[in-house]
Every structure is written in structure tokens, then in C-alpha cells.
Amino acid sequence: MRIGIHGKQFNTDTAIILQQLFDFFLKKGTAIYLSEEYAKILVQSSVEFTDFQVYDLESLSTLDVVVSLGGDGTLLEAVAEIGNLEIPVLGINTGRLGFLATTAKESVIEAIEQLYKGNYTYDERTLLKLDAENLFGEKNFALNDFTILKKDTSSMIVVHTYINGDFLNSYWADGLIISTPTGSTGYSLSCGGPLVLPQSNNFVITPISPHNLTARPMVVPDDSQITLKVEGRTDTFLVSLDARFEIVESSIELKVVKEKFKAKLIKLPNNQIFETLRQKLHWGIDIRN
């Protein structure tokens, strides 16, 4: 087996987990490849392991699994690097919330053992794609969401929104979020958007602090083409795909559609979406005690 590892933040706890992984892989004779960013961090750490290579695009395509070591943001970075290769990703949560990186750091070795035994399934997640004058280059897709935000002003922007060419609404707001079902637990949720199950085949359109309080989040089929035109008091505004962002001019037309390929997340036994929601959102827990 050929394993890739991507991470970001590094502390004492992460070093212990990574050392456990390396020791396990060494016993299995597994070829280890690290992302370039994580390899630089590793060199400066106390982890005693040097038998690894740094993956590039060519070697990335040969990997069987990529392990994401961090939080959900780290896993989103791994998905962005993998792109249309659709390499399975196992998320190990050393961050905070962890809706995507659901394997607890206390269960790392148990999770890897299940991986080697083949005791897992794939959770294929829909991605959205931004079609707009080569913005974001080859990484013009997102697992969580696409957002439009005002920039450098306290004034609102107006986002004229069309579904399959039909006019939907002009959102007077601080911005607009278009999220996948996966992203419905992220920024969209914090702006009042609904929770959508991963295989629901929908996108969610959520305004950010709308001026008109009747402008509510809306669920649309994910085979829709969503076209957006923005105007405001300034000539530029901010757009983002997951954690990646660019500043664009208001004259640009933006189109959001479903991406042809998917993100393939590894789902281990007893990892259920409803349990994750209950645990992460503290449903049924009396916070007064």
C-alpha cells in the first residue's frame, strides 16, 4: 500500500500521533509520501522518521489513500490537491469540530488497522464547480461552498441570482453562500441555512446578513446552473471556494454547477452521519449541567 499524508498545524499531540502512524507503517512496509508543506514542518519537528518521500502530481496519482491529519480545513486542502484523481481520503481529527475528519485522534491505530483489513466503505461527496474566466485555475471546485462577500466597505452588495436562466432574486446582503450538502454544516449553517444530508443531491443558497429578512435560505437541485451577477458601491468583491479566495471585478459573471468528479471519503465502521451531527452539535445535551 502507498499512503500519502497531509497536515498543517503541528504540536506535541500531533507529533505523538504521527510517530504512531510512522511506526505502524514501518512494520507494514508501507511506502510513505508527504505533501510538500507537511514535509517542511516535519523536518523541524521531533518526529523520528526519515523514510518518506514528498509527493508531486505524478506520485500523487499512484497513492492508494491520503491521510488528512488535522481538522476539516486540512481535509479540504487534501481534497483540493487530489482533484479529479478521486483518491480516497481518511480524515483524522486533531483539530476542533471535525464534521469531515471524523476519526478521533485517540483511535488512530484502530482506524488504520481497519483500513488495512479493508473494513470500510466510500462516502462519495458532491463537489461544486465555479465557471468564471479561469478563476482559481485547475482548483475551481469546492467540497464545502462557494461564497461571494463584500470587500473594503460597510455597504451591502446586490447579488442577482438566476437558476437555469430564470431570475430567482436580487439578494441585498453582505454576501451569498452556495453550499453542497457537505458544506451545509459549515458557513451556511452559521448564517441560518438548513442541514442537508450528504446524498440529497441539492445545493443550498444562503444569504449572508440579508437586508430583507424575508430572503431565506433555499434548497435547489444540484443539477441546476446557478448564475450570479454582482453590483455594489465598489468595483471589486471577494469570492471563495472553501478556504481559497480571489478578488474579482463586479463586471464578471459567475456560474456554479455540479462538478463531474466527487470527493471520496473513507467511512469506517460505526461512523454514522446522525451520530456525528448529535455529537458535534450537542443535540440532546442539557448544557445547564
Kinemage of the C-alpha trace (Angstrom):
@kinemage 1
@onewidth
@group {chain A} dominant
@subgroup {mainchain}
@vectorlist {calphas} color= white
{ca met a 1} P 0.000 0.000 0.000
{ca arg a 2} L 1.133 3.547 -0.779
{ca ile a 3} L -0.011 6.153 1.754
{ca gly a 4} L 0.039 9.927 1.445
{ca ile a 5} L -0.149 12.186 4.488
{ca his a 6} L -1.170 15.840 4.525
{ca gly a 7} L -1.256 18.040 7.598
{ca lys a 8} L -0.904 21.632 8.651
{ca gln a 9} L -0.721 22.567 12.306
{ca phe a 10} L 1.864 20.804 14.419
{ca asn a 11} L 2.092 20.427 18.191
{ca thr a 12} L 3.100 17.846 20.791
{ca asp a 13} L -0.101 15.825 20.384
{ca thr a 14} L 0.263 15.773 16.603
{ca ala a 15} L 3.869 14.617 16.905
{ca ile a 16} L 2.796 11.656 19.040
{ca ile a 17} L 0.064 10.656 16.573
{ca leu a 18} L 2.374 10.993 13.584
{ca gln a 19} L 5.041 8.919 15.290
{ca gln a 20} L 2.466 6.186 15.936
{ca leu a 21} L 1.468 6.248 12.274
{ca phe a 22} L 5.054 6.069 11.056
{ca asp a 23} L 5.876 3.188 13.399
{ca phe a 24} L 2.798 1.293 12.200
{ca phe a 25} L 3.555 1.897 8.524
{ca leu a 26} L 7.191 0.886 9.030
{ca lys a 27} L 6.108 -2.515 10.370
{ca lys a 28} L 3.807 -2.966 7.372
{ca gly a 29} L 6.480 -1.971 4.875
{ca thr a 30} L 4.239 0.807 3.579
{ca ala a 31} L 5.591 3.486 1.244
{ca ile a 32} L 5.013 6.906 2.819
{ca tyr a 33} L 4.560 10.132 0.856
{ca leu a 34} L 4.087 13.532 2.481
{ca ser a 35} L 2.743 16.731 0.980
{ca glu a 36} L 5.464 19.303 0.387
{ca glu a 37} L 4.039 21.661 3.003
{ca tyr a 38} L 3.825 18.974 5.666
{ca ala a 39} L 7.276 17.609 4.889
{ca lys a 40} L 8.796 21.015 5.683
{ca ile a 41} L 7.021 21.058 9.046
{ca leu a 42} L 8.108 17.507 9.795
{ca val a 43} L 11.787 18.308 9.275
{ca gln a 44} L 11.543 20.895 12.046
{ca ser a 45} L 9.710 18.588 14.453
{ca ser a 46} L 10.794 15.953 16.965
{ca val a 47} L 9.356 13.023 14.975
{ca glu a 48} L 11.972 10.349 14.402
{ca phe a 49} L 11.247 9.168 10.892
{ca thr a 50} L 13.066 9.986 7.688
{ca asp a 51} L 11.996 7.175 5.362
{ca phe a 52} L 9.442 9.139 3.366
{ca gln a 53} L 9.136 10.891 0.035
{ca val a 54} L 7.424 14.127 -0.954
{ca tyr a 55} L 4.590 13.621 -3.403
{ca asp a 56} L 4.126 15.644 -6.552
{ca leu a 57} L 1.323 15.392 -9.096
{ca glu a 58} L 2.813 12.295 -10.701
{ca ser a 59} L 3.424 10.359 -7.488
{ca leu a 60} L 0.103 11.563 -6.042
{ca ser a 61} L -1.734 9.678 -8.768
{ca thr a 62} L -0.142 6.405 -7.598
{ca leu a 63} L -1.292 6.647 -3.975
{ca asp a 64} L -3.904 4.272 -2.581
{ca val a 65} L -5.028 6.531 0.276
{ca val a 66} L -4.344 10.046 1.537
{ca val a 67} L -4.497 10.554 5.308
{ca ser a 68} L -5.517 14.034 6.386
{ca leu a 69} L -4.105 14.860 9.813
{ca gly a 70} L -5.770 17.954 11.257
{ca gly a 71} L -9.234 19.468 11.136
{ca asp a 72} L -11.814 19.890 8.401
{ca gly a 73} L -9.772 22.672 6.786
{ca thr a 74} L -6.835 20.319 6.372
{ca leu a 75} L -9.072 17.712 4.747
{ca leu a 76} L -10.428 20.346 2.348
{ca glu a 77} L -6.852 21.134 1.328
{ca ala a 78} L -6.197 17.453 0.660
{ca val a 79} L -9.328 17.204 -1.499
{ca ala a 80} L -8.217 20.269 -3.462
{ca glu a 81} L -4.827 18.677 -4.156
{ca ile a 82} L -6.357 15.341 -5.190
{ca gly a 83} L -8.896 16.877 -7.561
{ca asn a 84} L -10.212 14.543 -10.251
{ca leu a 85} L -7.892 11.695 -9.198
{ca glu a 86} L -10.568 10.709 -6.672
{ca ile a 87} L -8.044 9.149 -4.279
{ca pro a 88} L -9.787 8.041 -1.041
{ca val a 89} L -9.192 10.336 1.949
{ca leu a 90} L -9.173 9.322 5.611
{ca gly a 91} L -9.648 12.275 7.938
{ca ile a 92} L -8.046 12.063 11.385
{ca asn a 93} L -9.260 14.887 13.605
{ca thr a 94} L -6.579 16.666 15.611
{ca gly a 95} L -8.463 19.960 15.289
{ca arg a 96} L -11.628 21.142 16.950
{ca leu a 97} L -15.038 20.343 15.487
{ca gly a 98} L -14.407 17.803 12.753
{ca phe a 99} L -17.532 17.143 10.655
{ca leu a 100} L -15.373 15.675 7.864
{ca ala a 101} L -12.336 14.482 9.780
{ca thr a 102} L -14.371 12.180 11.992
{ca thr a 103} L -11.700 9.739 13.209
{ca ala a 104} L -10.714 10.748 16.731
{ca lys a 105} L -7.006 11.084 17.466
{ca glu a 106} L -7.385 8.543 20.269
{ca ser a 107} L -8.456 5.925 17.689
{ca val a 108} L -5.749 6.440 15.065
{ca ile a 109} L -4.174 2.982 15.109
{ca glu a 110} L -7.536 1.244 15.315
{ca ala a 111} L -8.693 3.218 12.264
{ca ile a 112} L -5.560 2.378 10.270
{ca glu a 113} L -5.925 -1.300 11.144
{ca gln a 114} L -9.482 -1.228 9.772
{ca leu a 115} L -8.087 0.379 6.644
{ca tyr a 116} L -5.577 -2.432 6.100
{ca lys a 117} L -8.274 -5.032 6.708
{ca gly a 118} L -10.466 -3.427 4.073
{ca asn a 119} L -13.163 -2.882 6.664
{ca tyr a 120} L -14.518 0.399 5.320
{ca thr a 121} L -16.747 1.911 2.640
{ca tyr a 122} L -16.560 5.026 0.490
{ca asp a 123} L -18.647 8.104 1.173
{ca glu a 124} L -18.722 9.914 -2.178
{ca arg a 125} L -19.419 13.614 -1.732
{ca thr a 126} L -20.662 16.036 -4.385
{ca leu a 127} L -18.413 18.944 -5.340
{ca leu a 128} L -19.481 22.228 -6.882
{ca lys a 129} L -17.605 23.928 -9.716
{ca leu a 130} L -17.110 27.625 -10.455
{ca asp a 131} L -17.136 28.549 -14.132
{ca ala a 132} L -15.795 32.105 -14.437
{ca glu a 133} L -12.891 33.271 -16.617
{ca asn a 134} L -10.345 30.777 -15.288
{ca leu a 135} L -10.718 31.864 -11.672
{ca phe a 136} L -8.842 29.512 -9.298
{ca gly a 137} L -7.170 27.714 -12.236
{ca glu a 138} L -7.482 23.926 -12.046
{ca lys a 139} L -8.764 24.158 -8.461
{ca asn a 140} L -12.049 25.791 -9.420
{ca phe a 141} L -14.105 23.363 -7.317
{ca ala a 142} L -15.145 23.061 -3.689
{ca leu a 143} L -16.338 20.375 -1.309
{ca asn a 144} L -17.969 22.792 1.127
{ca asp a 145} L -19.080 26.010 -0.507
{ca phe a 146} L -18.672 28.946 -2.851
{ca thr a 147} L -19.141 32.404 -1.353
{ca ile a 148} L -19.440 35.981 -2.548
{ca leu a 149} L -18.575 38.672 0.002
{ca lys a 150} L -18.414 42.451 0.056
{ca lys a 151} L -14.931 43.978 0.315
{ca asp a 152} L -13.488 47.143 1.897
{ca thr a 153} L -16.822 48.797 2.622
{ca ser a 154} L -19.658 48.729 5.110
{ca ser a 155} L -22.206 48.942 2.289
{ca met a 156} L -24.107 45.880 1.125
{ca ile a 157} L -23.757 44.295 -2.276
{ca val a 158} L -26.533 43.101 -4.564
{ca val a 159} L -26.264 39.560 -5.947
{ca his a 160} L -28.595 38.962 -8.879
{ca thr a 161} L -29.247 35.219 -8.943
{ca tyr a 162} L -30.584 33.037 -11.763
{ca ile a 163} L -31.467 29.338 -11.762
{ca asn a 164} L -31.129 27.696 -15.193
{ca gly a 165} L -31.532 31.127 -16.751
{ca asp a 166} L -34.669 32.039 -14.782
{ca phe a 167} L -34.403 35.015 -12.438
{ca leu a 168} L -34.635 33.958 -8.769
{ca asn a 169} L -33.863 37.019 -6.669
{ca ser a 170} L -31.644 40.022 -6.125
{ca tyr a 171} L -30.081 39.491 -2.704
{ca trp a 172} L -29.280 42.753 -0.892
{ca ala a 173} L -26.816 41.392 1.646
{ca asp a 174} L -23.231 41.193 2.870
{ca gly a 175} L -22.824 38.230 0.551
{ca leu a 176} L -24.168 34.905 -0.647
{ca ile a 177} L -23.208 31.281 0.015
{ca ile a 178} L -23.825 28.360 -2.301
{ca ser a 179} L -23.071 25.186 -0.397
{ca thr a 180} L -23.062 21.485 -1.099
{ca pro a 181} L -24.768 19.121 1.369
{ca thr a 182} L -21.316 18.624 2.908
{ca gly a 183} L -20.948 22.381 3.354
{ca ser a 184} L -24.380 22.719 4.936
{ca thr a 185} L -22.739 22.149 8.345
{ca gly a 186} L -20.249 24.980 7.731
{ca tyr a 187} L -20.589 28.679 6.914
{ca ser a 188} L -24.115 28.207 5.590
{ca leu a 189} L -25.275 26.760 8.918
{ca ser a 190} L -23.875 29.747 10.830
{ca cys a 191} L -25.907 32.037 8.540
{ca gly a 192} L -29.153 30.190 9.212
{ca gly a 193} L -29.007 27.624 6.428
{ca pro a 194} L -30.542 24.137 6.786
{ca leu a 195} L -28.712 20.893 7.409
{ca val a 196} L -28.772 18.720 4.279
{ca leu a 197} L -27.801 15.048 4.241
{ca pro a 198} L -24.764 14.206 2.074
{ca gln a 199} L -26.606 12.196 -0.610
{ca ser a 200} L -29.525 14.622 -1.011
{ca asn a 201} L -28.461 15.843 -4.478
{ca asn a 202} L -29.027 19.502 -3.581
{ca phe a 203} L -27.286 22.837 -3.301
{ca val a 204} L -28.199 25.400 -0.641
{ca ile a 205} L -28.338 29.131 -1.431
{ca thr a 206} L -27.886 31.125 1.786
{ca pro a 207} L -27.754 34.950 2.000
{ca ile a 208} L -25.301 36.487 4.469
{ca ser a 209} L -26.977 39.131 6.657
{ca pro a 210} L -29.681 39.995 4.113
{ca his a 211} L -31.275 43.449 4.243
{ca asn a 212} L -34.683 41.927 3.551
{ca leu a 213} L -35.489 39.462 6.319
{ca thr a 214} L -37.852 37.523 4.041
{ca ala a 215} L -34.841 36.441 1.948
{ca arg a 216} L -34.449 32.953 3.373
{ca pro a 217} L -32.068 30.079 2.520
{ca met a 218} L -33.260 27.994 -0.411
{ca val a 219} L -32.567 24.379 -1.423
{ca val a 220} L -32.251 23.708 -5.180
{ca pro a 221} L -31.406 20.564 -7.195
{ca asp a 222} L -27.673 20.091 -7.720
{ca asp a 223} L -28.143 19.690 -11.477
{ca ser a 224} L -29.095 23.382 -11.596
{ca gln a 225} L -26.906 26.022 -13.189
{ca ile a 226} L -26.715 28.973 -10.801
{ca thr a 227} L -25.674 32.250 -12.445
{ca leu a 228} L -24.642 35.242 -10.359
{ca lys a 229} L -24.079 38.911 -11.195
{ca val a 230} L -22.872 41.299 -8.510
{ca glu a 231} L -23.124 45.048 -8.135
{ca gly a 232} L -22.212 47.431 -5.345
{ca arg a 233} L -20.600 50.754 -4.478
{ca thr a 234} L -17.130 49.378 -5.150
{ca asp a 235} L -15.751 47.788 -8.300
{ca thr a 236} L -14.387 44.656 -6.634
{ca phe a 237} L -15.594 41.958 -4.291
{ca leu a 238} L -14.346 38.728 -2.743
{ca val a 239} L -15.141 35.190 -3.909
{ca ser a 240} L -14.001 31.969 -2.263
{ca leu a 241} L -14.003 28.226 -2.820
{ca asp a 242} L -13.627 26.540 0.559
{ca ala a 243} L -10.562 28.294 2.040
{ca arg a 244} L -9.216 29.637 -1.291
{ca phe a 245} L -10.179 33.173 -2.297
{ca glu a 246} L -9.699 35.728 -5.050
{ca ile a 247} L -10.655 39.365 -5.556
{ca val a 248} L -12.673 39.928 -8.727
{ca glu a 249} L -14.306 42.819 -10.524
{ca ser a 250} L -18.036 43.374 -10.432
{ca ser a 251} L -18.314 43.058 -14.224
{ca ile a 252} L -17.634 39.312 -14.079
{ca glu a 253} L -20.416 36.721 -14.441
{ca leu a 254} L -20.190 33.704 -12.172
{ca lys a 255} L -21.692 30.285 -12.834
{ca val a 256} L -21.883 27.473 -10.283
{ca val a 257} L -22.637 23.896 -11.344
{ca lys a 258} L -22.048 20.387 -10.025
{ca glu a 259} L -18.527 19.074 -10.659
{ca lys a 260} L -18.194 15.910 -12.749
{ca phe a 261} L -15.985 14.117 -10.208
{ca lys a 262} L -16.506 13.597 -6.478
{ca ala a 263} L -14.564 13.580 -3.232
{ca lys a 264} L -14.148 10.024 -1.974
{ca leu a 265} L -14.068 9.964 1.840
{ca ile a 266} L -13.299 6.766 3.729
{ca lys a 267} L -16.098 5.722 6.058
{ca leu a 268} L -15.106 3.379 8.867
{ca pro a 269} L -17.493 1.091 10.799
{ca asn a 270} L -19.797 2.828 13.299
{ca asn a 271} L -19.191 6.194 11.623
{ca gln a 272} L -22.744 7.398 11.031
{ca ile a 273} L -23.822 10.868 9.911
{ca phe a 274} L -26.581 11.188 12.533
{ca glu a 275} L -24.186 10.273 15.332
{ca thr a 276} L -21.707 12.851 14.031
{ca leu a 277} L -24.405 15.559 13.997
{ca arg a 278} L -25.573 14.691 17.513
{ca gln a 279} L -22.042 14.692 18.848
{ca lys a 280} L -20.715 17.806 17.116
{ca leu a 281} L -23.858 19.915 17.595
{ca his a 282} L -24.501 18.646 21.152
{ca trp a 283} L -28.058 17.624 20.383
{ca gly a 284} L -29.951 16.254 23.396
{ca ile a 285} L -27.366 17.547 25.866
{ca asp a 286} L -28.508 19.778 28.729
{ca ile a 287} L -25.795 22.473 28.685
{ca arg a 288} L -27.000 23.774 32.041
{ca asn a 289} L -25.329 20.808 33.781
